[in-house]
Amino acid sequence: MKTICLAIALLFLYSCKKDNETIEAAPESTEAPATVTAVSKPAVTTPTLIAEFLAKKKEVQRKLSSLSAEEANDLYDSYKKENDSIMRQLEHNEQNILEHYYEYYSDDRGNPKAAPDSIAKKEALLKSAGIEFWEIGEGMVEIRTVANFYLSQFKGHVTEDYEDFIALLAKDDENLYSADAGIAISFNAVGKRMLSWEKFISKHPYSKLTPQAIDFYRMYQYGFLLGEDNTPTIEVTDNSIYPENLKEFAAFIAANPSSPTTALIKIVTETKGTKDEITKAVAKEQDKLIAKLTADTTPDYR
């Protein structure tokens, strides 16, 4: 019995020792926790942003006179990225105008009207720098550089693929492509955009810009073949193709028999089934086309 009591006592002492060791191993800190003060960047006013924007434009023009074409390519990339950031800052500053744009520029019946003087002055300030309000549909407006902003600066300074790319963007940006779930330009114009990007990819298969060109090509090709919800190429009630689109398809095939798009047009016109079935058939074949195009235009440096 004494032996058992002794064992229990030793076990109790050992347990207390472990507890003390645990406490000693992780002492509670008596120091006050460090505090981090959040520093918010002061907002930059629109006039200041415009002044910085114009100063940067002059700097770019000065640099271009002494850069090689390849160096000018890099300058375009960084300059475009920087300006895109400025556009977002301007949109933040002018959120009130963007949200109430149609109230300022339209009357109750939707007819155009002169904007209040303060708004008109703000618009004039943007225009003086080559920046504009751009309506993108569904009541939304954004701020962007005018369509030929980069072409006017970089033409003759960059490599051929860059100049061709910038020129195509400038042309496309002259008119809004899509708004309110519908194509905003004619199907003939969509076909021309698609073909322009198709030619760019063929001419510059290994350009750094080709992946972007393929994205544009895919978008316009899909729109040309199938349209959008509010501007479809296929009538949902009887699955027939609208006469306007049949005319455009026939003209495209006649002018571009070897184009990959020609094969996709035949899927639209020859597939028997519902609109959804035709859409799925076209999408499946377009996926294959784009995958092959991507593979064929990816440089192999191995």
C-alpha positions as CSV (number, residue, x, y, z in Angstrom):
1,M,0.0,0.0,0.0
2,K,2.9,2.3,0.8
3,T,4.4,1.5,-2.5
4,I,1.2,2.5,-4.4
5,C,0.9,5.8,-2.5
6,L,4.5,6.6,-3.2
7,A,4.0,5.9,-6.9
8,I,1.0,8.2,-7.0
9,A,2.9,11.0,-5.3
10,L,5.8,10.7,-7.7
11,L,3.4,10.8,-10.7
12,F,1.7,14.0,-9.3
13,L,5.1,15.7,-8.8
14,Y,6.1,14.8,-12.4
15,S,2.9,16.2,-13.8
16,C,3.4,19.5,-11.9
17,K,6.9,19.7,-13.2
18,K,5.7,19.3,-16.9
19,D,3.1,22.0,-16.4
20,N,5.8,24.4,-15.0
21,E,8.1,23.5,-17.9
22,T,5.3,24.3,-20.3
23,I,4.6,27.7,-18.8
24,E,8.3,28.5,-18.8
25,A,8.8,27.5,-22.4
26,A,6.1,29.9,-23.7
27,P,6.1,32.9,-21.4
28,E,3.3,35.4,-22.0
29,S,4.6,38.6,-23.7
30,T,4.3,41.8,-21.7
31,E,5.1,44.0,-24.7
32,A,2.3,45.9,-26.4
33,P,1.5,44.7,-29.9
34,A,3.0,46.7,-32.7
35,T,0.5,48.9,-34.5
36,V,0.5,49.6,-38.2
37,T,-0.8,52.9,-39.3
38,A,-2.6,52.8,-42.7
39,V,-1.4,55.6,-44.9
40,S,-3.9,56.5,-47.6
41,K,-2.6,58.0,-50.7
42,P,-4.0,61.4,-51.3
43,A,-6.3,61.6,-54.3
44,V,-4.8,63.3,-57.4
45,T,-7.2,65.8,-58.9
46,T,-8.2,65.5,-62.5
47,P,-6.4,68.7,-63.6
48,T,-3.2,67.3,-62.0
49,L,-3.7,64.0,-63.7
50,I,-4.2,65.7,-67.1
51,A,-1.0,67.8,-66.6
52,E,1.0,64.6,-65.8
53,F,-0.6,62.8,-68.7
54,L,0.5,65.6,-71.1
55,A,3.9,65.8,-69.6
56,K,4.4,62.1,-70.1
57,K,3.2,62.4,-73.7
58,K,5.9,65.0,-74.4
59,E,8.5,62.8,-72.8
60,V,7.5,59.8,-74.9
61,Q,7.7,61.9,-78.1
62,R,11.2,63.1,-77.1
63,K,12.4,59.5,-76.4
64,L,11.0,58.1,-79.6
65,S,13.3,60.2,-81.7
66,S,16.4,58.3,-80.4
67,L,15.0,54.8,-79.7
68,S,15.4,51.7,-81.9
69,A,12.2,50.1,-83.2
70,E,12.5,47.3,-80.6
71,E,13.0,49.8,-77.8
72,A,10.0,51.8,-79.0
73,N,8.0,48.6,-78.8
74,D,8.9,48.3,-75.1
75,L,8.1,52.0,-74.6
76,Y,4.6,51.5,-76.1
77,D,3.9,48.5,-73.8
78,S,4.9,50.5,-70.6
79,Y,3.3,53.7,-71.8
80,K,0.0,52.0,-72.7
81,K,-0.1,50.3,-69.3
82,E,0.6,53.5,-67.4
83,N,-2.1,55.4,-69.4
84,D,-4.6,52.7,-68.7
85,S,-4.0,53.2,-65.0
86,I,-4.5,56.9,-65.4
87,M,-7.8,56.3,-67.2
88,R,-9.0,54.3,-64.2
89,Q,-8.0,57.1,-61.9
90,L,-9.9,59.6,-64.0
91,E,-12.9,57.4,-63.9
92,H,-12.6,57.3,-60.1
93,N,-12.4,61.1,-60.0
94,E,-15.3,61.6,-62.4
95,Q,-17.6,58.9,-61.1
96,N,-20.4,61.4,-60.7
97,I,-20.3,62.4,-64.4
98,L,-20.1,58.7,-65.5
99,E,-23.0,57.7,-63.3
100,H,-25.2,60.7,-64.4
101,Y,-23.9,61.1,-67.9
102,Y,-27.2,60.7,-69.7
103,E,-28.9,63.1,-67.2
104,Y,-26.3,65.7,-68.1
105,Y,-26.4,65.2,-71.8
106,S,-30.0,64.1,-72.5
107,D,-33.4,65.5,-71.7
108,D,-36.4,63.5,-70.3
109,R,-37.2,62.3,-73.8
110,G,-33.7,61.2,-74.6
111,N,-32.9,64.0,-76.9
112,P,-29.4,65.5,-76.7
113,K,-28.9,68.6,-74.7
114,A,-26.0,70.9,-73.7
115,A,-24.4,69.7,-70.5
116,P,-24.0,72.1,-67.5
117,D,-21.1,74.4,-67.8
118,S,-19.0,72.6,-65.2
119,I,-19.4,69.3,-67.0
120,A,-18.7,70.8,-70.4
121,K,-15.5,72.3,-69.0
122,K,-14.4,69.0,-67.6
123,E,-15.1,67.3,-71.0
124,A,-13.1,70.1,-72.8
125,L,-10.2,69.5,-70.4
126,L,-10.2,65.8,-71.3
127,K,-10.4,66.4,-75.0
128,S,-7.5,68.8,-74.9
129,A,-5.4,65.8,-73.8
130,G,-6.8,63.3,-76.4
131,I,-9.1,61.7,-73.8
132,E,-12.9,61.3,-74.1
133,F,-16.0,59.9,-72.5
134,W,-17.0,56.7,-74.3
135,E,-20.4,55.2,-74.2
136,I,-20.3,51.4,-74.0
137,G,-23.9,50.5,-73.7
138,E,-26.4,49.6,-71.0
139,G,-26.2,53.1,-69.7
140,M,-22.5,52.8,-68.9
141,V,-19.8,55.3,-69.8
142,E,-16.0,55.0,-69.5
143,I,-13.0,57.3,-70.0
144,R,-10.5,56.4,-72.7
145,T,-7.9,57.8,-75.0
146,V,-9.2,58.7,-78.5
147,A,-9.0,56.0,-81.1
148,N,-5.8,57.1,-82.9
149,F,-4.0,58.3,-79.8
150,Y,-1.2,55.7,-79.9
151,L,-1.0,55.4,-83.7
152,S,-0.4,59.1,-84.1
153,Q,2.6,58.8,-81.7
154,F,4.2,55.5,-82.6
155,K,3.7,55.2,-86.3
156,G,7.1,55.0,-88.0
157,H,8.9,54.3,-84.7
158,V,8.0,50.7,-83.8
159,T,8.5,47.4,-85.6
160,E,6.1,46.4,-88.4
161,D,4.1,44.0,-86.3
162,Y,3.5,46.6,-83.6
163,E,2.6,49.3,-86.1
164,D,0.1,46.9,-87.8
165,F,-1.4,46.0,-84.4
166,I,-1.7,49.5,-83.2
167,A,-3.3,50.5,-86.5
168,L,-5.9,47.8,-86.3
169,L,-6.8,48.8,-82.8
170,A,-7.2,52.4,-83.8
171,K,-9.5,51.4,-86.7
172,D,-11.6,49.1,-84.5
173,D,-11.9,51.7,-81.8
174,E,-13.5,54.2,-84.1
175,N,-16.8,52.5,-83.6
176,L,-18.2,50.6,-80.6
177,Y,-18.4,46.8,-81.5
178,S,-21.0,45.6,-79.0
179,A,-23.6,47.1,-76.7
180,D,-26.7,45.9,-74.9
181,A,-26.2,42.3,-75.9
182,G,-26.1,43.2,-79.6
183,I,-23.5,43.9,-82.2
184,A,-23.4,47.7,-82.8
185,I,-21.9,47.6,-86.3
186,S,-23.0,45.9,-89.5
187,F,-22.1,42.3,-90.1
188,N,-20.2,43.4,-93.1
189,A,-18.0,45.5,-90.8
190,V,-17.6,42.6,-88.4
191,G,-16.4,40.4,-91.3
192,K,-13.8,43.0,-92.3
193,R,-12.5,43.3,-88.7
194,M,-12.3,39.5,-88.5
195,L,-10.4,39.2,-91.8
196,S,-8.0,42.0,-90.8
197,W,-7.0,40.1,-87.7
198,E,-6.8,36.9,-89.6
199,K,-4.3,38.5,-92.0
200,F,-2.3,40.0,-89.1
201,I,-1.9,36.5,-87.6
202,S,-0.8,35.1,-90.9
203,K,1.6,37.9,-91.5
204,H,3.1,38.0,-88.0
205,P,2.7,34.4,-86.6
206,Y,5.4,34.7,-84.0
207,S,4.8,38.3,-82.8
208,K,4.6,39.0,-79.1
209,L,1.2,40.5,-80.0
210,T,-0.2,37.5,-81.8
211,P,-1.9,36.0,-78.8
212,Q,-3.9,39.2,-78.3
213,A,-4.6,39.2,-82.1
214,I,-6.0,35.7,-81.8
215,D,-8.4,36.8,-79.0
216,F,-9.7,39.6,-81.2
217,Y,-10.0,37.3,-84.2
218,R,-12.0,34.7,-82.2
219,M,-14.4,37.4,-80.9
220,Y,-15.1,38.9,-84.3
221,Q,-15.3,35.4,-86.0
222,Y,-17.9,34.2,-83.5
223,G,-19.9,37.4,-83.9
224,F,-19.8,37.2,-87.6
225,L,-21.0,33.6,-87.6
226,L,-23.6,33.6,-84.8
227,G,-24.1,37.3,-83.7
228,E,-25.2,38.1,-80.2
229,D,-28.4,37.6,-78.2
230,N,-30.1,40.8,-79.6
231,T,-28.5,40.5,-83.1
232,P,-28.4,36.8,-83.9
233,T,-27.7,35.4,-87.4
234,I,-30.1,32.5,-86.9
235,E,-33.9,32.8,-86.4
236,V,-34.8,30.9,-83.2
237,T,-38.3,30.0,-84.3
238,D,-37.5,28.1,-87.4
239,N,-33.6,27.9,-87.2
240,S,-33.3,29.7,-90.6
241,I,-30.4,32.1,-91.3
242,Y,-31.4,35.7,-91.8
243,P,-31.1,36.9,-95.4
244,E,-28.6,39.6,-94.5
245,N,-26.3,37.0,-93.0
246,L,-26.7,34.6,-95.9
247,K,-25.6,37.4,-98.2
248,E,-22.5,38.2,-96.1
249,F,-21.6,34.5,-95.8
250,A,-21.8,34.0,-99.6
251,A,-19.8,37.1,-100.3
252,F,-17.1,36.1,-97.8
253,I,-16.8,32.6,-99.2
254,A,-16.4,33.9,-102.7
255,A,-13.7,36.4,-101.7
256,N,-11.9,34.2,-99.2
257,P,-12.3,30.5,-100.2
258,S,-9.1,29.4,-98.3
259,S,-10.0,31.2,-95.1
260,P,-10.5,29.0,-92.0
261,T,-13.7,31.0,-91.5
262,T,-15.1,29.7,-94.7
263,A,-15.2,26.2,-93.3
264,L,-17.0,27.5,-90.2
265,I,-19.6,29.3,-92.4
266,K,-20.4,26.0,-94.0
267,I,-21.1,24.5,-90.6
268,V,-23.6,27.3,-89.9
269,T,-25.3,26.9,-93.3
270,E,-25.3,23.2,-93.6
271,T,-25.8,21.8,-90.1
272,K,-29.4,20.5,-89.6
273,G,-30.8,21.2,-86.2
274,T,-31.9,23.8,-83.7
275,K,-30.2,27.1,-83.2
276,D,-28.6,25.7,-80.0
277,E,-27.3,22.7,-81.9
278,I,-25.8,24.8,-84.7
279,T,-24.2,27.1,-82.1
280,K,-22.6,24.2,-80.3
281,A,-21.3,22.7,-83.5
282,V,-19.8,26.0,-84.6
283,A,-18.3,26.6,-81.1
284,K,-16.7,23.1,-81.1
285,E,-15.0,23.6,-84.4
286,Q,-13.9,27.1,-83.6
287,D,-12.3,25.8,-80.4
288,K,-10.3,23.3,-82.6
289,L,-9.4,26.1,-85.0
290,I,-8.1,28.4,-82.3
291,A,-6.2,25.7,-80.5
292,K,-4.4,24.8,-83.8
293,L,-3.8,28.5,-84.5
294,T,-2.3,29.0,-81.1
295,A,-0.1,26.0,-81.5
296,D,1.1,27.0,-84.9
297,T,1.9,30.6,-83.8
298,T,3.8,29.6,-80.6
299,P,7.6,29.8,-81.2
300,D,9.5,26.7,-80.4
301,Y,12.8,27.7,-78.8
302,R,13.8,24.2,-77.8
